[in-house]
Amino acid sequence: LTIPAIVRRADTLFRHRPVSGRRPDRSIERTTYGPVLERVRRLGVALRSLGVGSGDRVATLAWASQEHLE
């Protein structure tokens, strides 16, 4: 099971399912998996253009938010 496989499956089966997250100001942001997955793809392209390659590690430190999911 790889990240690309998970993203493809989520896009196929859950594109219109809701995703919600709490912002640091305690407000709730709601969207669907479709826009989240599109941003995931764009982030992957950006990381590749910065020289991040297969097998490299990238870490995040963030609130449990949609940006952290991405």
N, C-alpha and C positions, 0 to 999 in steps of 0.2 A: 504494500500500500504506500503510494507516494503522494506528495503534495499535489502534483498535477492531476493525478487520478481522483483525489478527493475534490479538487476544484471542478473538474469536468462533471463528476457525478452530482455535486451540489448544483451546478448550473443546469444540468439536465432535469433533475428531479425537484429541486427546491427554489428555483429562480424567483418565484413569486411569493415565497414564504416570508413572513415578517422576521426582522431582526431588530432588537432594541438594545440600547445600552444607556447607562447613566453617565452623564458628563461630570466633570469635577465640581461644577456649580450645583450639582444634584438634579439638574433637569434631565429629562429622558428624551433621547433621540431615537426615532423610529425610521426604518427603511425596509428594504427587502434584500435578499441575497444577491439579486441581479446587479444592482449598483455596487455592492461590496465586492463582488467577484470581478467586476470590471476594474475597480481600483486595484485589486490584488494583481491582476494581469499587468496593469500599467506600472505598478511598483516593481514587478519582476523585470520588466523591460528596462526600467531606470537603473536597477541594481546591476543588470548585465552591462549596461552602457558605462557604469562606473568601474567595471572590471571585476565584479563579483562573479565567480565561476562555480561550476558544479563541485560540490564538496566543501565549499567555503562556508563559514558560519557567520550568521548575522544575528545579533541579539537586540532585543528591545527592552526598555524599561518604561512602562506607561500604565496609566489607569486602565482598568478593564473596560475598554471602549471599542468602538468599531475600528478606530485606527489601530489599536493593538491587535485586534482580530486580523486585520489586513496584514 
